[in-house]
Amino acid sequence: MPPTPTLSLCLYVAGTSPKSVLALSNLKKICEQHIPVKYELEVVDLSQDPSQAVGYQINVLPTLVRKHPKPVKKVVGDLSNVQEVLLEIGLKPNGHSPGP
């Protein structure tokens, strides 16, 4: 069984809408450049399966959800504000490990 990642993220998007595409692009850059810990990233297209929005009460797209570590945190929008995204997912801008 593989070890549990230190950070588990899920990006909820609406197909290939401009904001969804931009959010995914921004998130990939953030992960590559700013996340020094083992992480897991899942992308859920709610245009394919809207029922997946229920579990985390997703009302606005795109939305990034930090599933692990608890508590759950959310960031809504195109994720262009790197500092805000890092703080919301529990990383300090200088790359410290995630925390509650």
Buried (B, 14 or more C-beta within 10 A) or exposed (E): EEEEBBBBBBBBBBEEEEBBBBBBEBBBEBBEEBBEEEBBBEBBBBEEEEEBBEEBEBEEBBBBBBBBBEEBBBBBBBBEEBEEBBBBBBBEEEEEEBEE
